[in-house]
C-alpha cells in the first residue's frame, strides 16, 4: 500500500538487520504500522498499532471481516463525501466500525501518495495512470500476508508490549509533511529509550536522531512530494547506543570463540 513515508522499497535491506537475532516466539511490534509494508514481510508473532483509528479499522476490515466489501470505484464525489464525514468526527467517536473502515479505505485509496485526505484526490484517470486502482491492487495483494497480525488502535505511548519485543518504529519524521495525528519528537525519543531500558530491541527509521542513537543503515533516496515534484533525502535506521554496544560485544565474543 502506498503510504506517506512507506518503507516498502527498503524492506529487503532493513528487515535482515531488524530480525537478525530474533528468537522463536519473539514478538515483532510496530507502533506506527501505516501501510504495513514491513510487517507483511515478517512471519511469526506480530502486532501492529497506529494512532489513526480509521487506518486500524480499515486493516481489521480487510484482513478479518468477511462482510467488509469496500468500493473499487472511488469517484471524486464519493471521496469528498467521505472526507466530509471524517472532518466532522476525526476520532470516530460517533461512527461505527464499518463506517470507520469505509472512511479509512477511501482516504487511503483515493488520496495521492496515501496521504489520508491530505494529498488531494488522486483519481482513476490521470493521463495514462489510474492511481486509485493501482493503490487498491497493491493493498489487496498484502491481505494474505497480514493474516495473524493483531491490529490495535492507540497512541504509541500507551501500547501494550509483550516481554523482550522487537520494536520497529517508522514515525512521522521531524520537520516533514504533517500526518493526520501529530507527534512530539522529544517525547517519542524518550519513550524509545524507556523501551530499551525495559529490555526491548528498538529500531527507528528517521532522517536524523539524537546523539545517543547510532545509525546502522542509510541510503540516499528520492521522495515524491506530489505527482510532479521529488525531493532528495537520506533514509537512516537507528538503534540506541546501549543496544549497539551490546550487539558489538556479542559479535566480538562470537568471533573470538569461532577463532579459538
C-alpha positions in Angstrom: 0.0 0.0 0.0 1.3 3.4 -0.9 1.6 5.4 2.3 3.4 8.5 3.2 6.9 7.5 4.3 6.4 3.9 3.3 9.5 1.6 3.6 8.3 -0.9 1.1 11.3 -0.3 -1.2 13.8 -0.8 1.7 12.2 -3.8 3.4 14.6 -6.3 2.0 17.5 -4.3 3.4 16.0 -3.2 6.7 14.4 -6.5 7.9 17.6 -8.6 7.9 19.1 -6.0 10.3 16.0 -5.8 12.5 15.3 -9.5 12.6 18.9 -10.7 12.8 18.8 -12.2 16.3 15.0 -12.8 16.6 14.2 -15.8 18.8 11.5 -18.3 18.3 8.2 -16.8 19.5 9.6 -13.3 19.9 7.1 -10.6 19.1 7.6 -8.1 16.3 5.8 -4.9 17.0 5.2 -1.7 15.0 3.8 1.3 16.9 3.3 3.2 13.6 2.1 0.4 11.2 0.8 2.7 8.5 0.7 0.9 5.2 2.0 -2.4 6.7 4.7 -2.5 4.1 7.3 -4.0 6.5 5.1 -6.2 8.8 3.6 -8.0 5.8 7.0 -9.5 5.1 7.5 -10.7 8.7 6.3 -14.1 10.0 5.5 -15.3 13.5 4.0 -13.3 16.3 3.2 -9.8 15.0 1.4 -6.8 16.5 0.5 -3.6 14.5 -0.5 -0.4 16.3 -1.4 3.0 14.9 -2.9 6.3 16.3 -5.2 6.6 13.3 -8.4 4.8 14.2 -9.6 4.8 10.6 -6.5 3.0 9.4 -6.8 0.3 12.0 -10.5 -0.1 11.3 -9.6 -0.5 7.6 -6.9 -3.1 8.1 -9.1 -5.1 10.5 -12.0 -4.9 8.0 -9.8 -6.0 5.1 -8.0 -8.8 6.9 -10.6 -10.2 9.2 -14.2 -9.0 8.3 -15.7 -11.2 5.6 -18.6 -8.8 5.3 -16.5 -5.7 4.6 -16.8 -5.1 0.9 -15.2 -1.7 0.0 -15.9 0.1 -3.3 -13.4 -0.4 -6.1 -14.6 2.8 -7.9 -13.9 5.9 -5.9 -15.1 8.9 -7.8 -14.4 12.4 -6.6 -18.0 13.0 -5.3 -17.8 9.8 -3.1 -14.3 10.7 -2.0 -15.4 14.2 -0.9 -18.4 12.9 1.0 -16.2 10.5 3.0 -13.7 13.4 3.6 -16.6 15.4 5.0 -17.6 12.6 7.3 -14.0 12.4 8.5 -13.7 16.1 9.1 -16.9 16.1 11.2 -15.5 13.3 13.5 -11.8 12.9 13.2 -11.5 10.4 16.1 -14.5 8.4 15.0 -16.2 8.8 18.4 -19.7 8.8 16.8 -19.1 6.3 14.0 -19.5 2.6 13.8 -16.6 0.3 13.0 -17.8 -0.4 9.4 -18.2 3.3 8.7 -14.7 4.0 10.0 -13.3 1.2 7.9 -15.0 2.7 4.8 -13.7 6.2 5.5 -10.2 4.7 6.0 -10.4 2.8 2.7 -11.5 5.9 0.8 -9.0 8.2 2.5 -6.0 6.0 1.8 -7.0 4.5 -1.6 -8.2 7.9 -3.0 -5.6 10.3 -1.7 -2.4 11.0 -3.6 0.6 9.1 -2.2 -1.5 7.6 0.6 -1.8 11.0 2.4 -5.0 10.4 4.2 -7.4 13.1 3.0 -4.3 15.4 2.9 -2.8 14.9 -0.6 -5.7 15.7 -2.8 -7.9 13.3 -4.8 -5.6 11.1 -6.8 -8.1 9.9 -9.4 -8.8 7.0 -11.7 -7.9 8.7 -15.0 -4.9 10.9 -14.8 -3.1 10.9 -18.1 -2.3 7.2 -18.6 -2.5 6.4 -14.9 -5.2 5.0 -12.7 -3.8 5.9 -9.3 -6.7 4.6 -7.3 -6.9 1.2 -9.0 -3.1 0.8 -8.6 -3.4 1.6 -4.9 -6.3 -0.9 -4.4 -4.4 -3.6 -6.3 -1.2 -3.1 -4.2 -3.2 -3.0 -0.9 -5.3 -6.1 -1.8 -2.1 -8.1 -2.5 -0.9 -7.6 1.1 -4.0 -9.1 2.7 -3.0 -12.8 2.7 0.4 -11.9 4.3 -1.3 -10.0 7.2 -3.4 -12.9 8.4 -2.5 -13.4 12.1 -1.4 -9.8 12.7 -3.0 -8.2 15.7 -4.2 -4.7 14.7 -4.9 -2.3 17.5 -5.5 1.5 17.8 -3.5 3.5 20.3 -1.1 6.3 20.7 2.4 4.8 20.7 3.0 5.9 24.4 0.1 3.6 25.5 0.7 0.4 23.5 1.0 -2.9 25.3 4.2 -4.8 24.6 5.0 -8.5 25.2 8.3 -9.0 27.0 11.5 -8.6 25.1 9.8 -7.5 21.9 11.5 -6.3 18.7 10.0 -2.9 18.1 10.3 -1.2 14.7 9.3 2.5 14.7 8.6 4.4 11.5 7.1 7.6 13.0 6.1 10.8 11.3 9.5 12.4 10.5 10.6 15.7 12.2 10.1 18.8 10.0 8.2 17.0 7.2 4.6 16.9 6.0 2.2 16.7 8.9 0.3 13.4 9.3 -3.3 13.3 10.4 -2.2 12.9 14.0 0.8 14.8 15.2 3.9 13.7 17.2 6.1 15.3 19.8 9.5 14.1 18.8 11.3 14.7 22.1 8.7 12.6 23.9 9.0 10.0 21.2 12.8 9.5 21.6 12.3 9.5 25.4 9.8 6.7 25.1 12.1 4.7 22.8 14.9 5.0 25.5 12.4 3.6 28.1 11.6 0.6 25.8 15.3 -0.1 25.5 15.7 0.0 29.3 12.8 -2.4 29.6 14.6 -5.0 27.6 13.1 -4.5 24.2 15.1 -4.1 21.0 14.2 -0.9 19.3 14.9 0.2 15.7 13.9 3.6 14.4 13.6 5.0 10.9 14.3 8.7 10.6 16.5 11.2 8.7 18.2 12.3 12.0 18.3 11.2 15.6 19.6 12.4 19.0 23.3 11.9 19.7 22.8 8.8 21.8 21.4 6.9 18.8 23.6 5.1 16.3 23.0 4.9 12.6 23.2 1.2 11.4 22.0 1.7 7.9 21.5 4.6 5.4 20.5 5.1 1.8 20.1 8.1 -0.5 16.6 8.3 -1.9 14.2 10.5 -3.9 10.8 11.0 -2.3 7.7 12.2 -4.1 6.1 15.3 -2.7 3.3 15.3 -5.3 2.7 14.0 -8.8 5.5 16.2 -10.3 8.0 17.1 -7.6 10.5 14.9 -5.8 13.0 15.6 -3.0 16.4 14.1 -2.3 16.9 12.7 1.2 18.9 10.1 3.2 16.9 7.4 4.9 18.5 6.0 8.1 17.9 3.3 10.6 18.9 4.0 14.2 19.4 1.9 17.4 20.2 3.2 20.9 23.9 3.3 21.7 23.5 0.8 24.6 21.8 -1.7 22.2 24.5 -1.1 19.7 27.3 -1.7 22.3 25.6 -5.0 23.4 25.5 -6.2 19.8 29.1 -5.2 19.2 30.2 -7.1 22.4 28.1 -10.2 21.4 29.6 -10.2 17.9 33.2 -9.8 19.2 32.7 -12.7 21.7 31.2 -14.8 18.9 34.2 -14.1 16.6 36.6 -14.8 19.4 35.0 -18.2 20.2 34.9 -19.1 16.5 38.6 -18.4 16.1 39.8 -20.3 19.2 
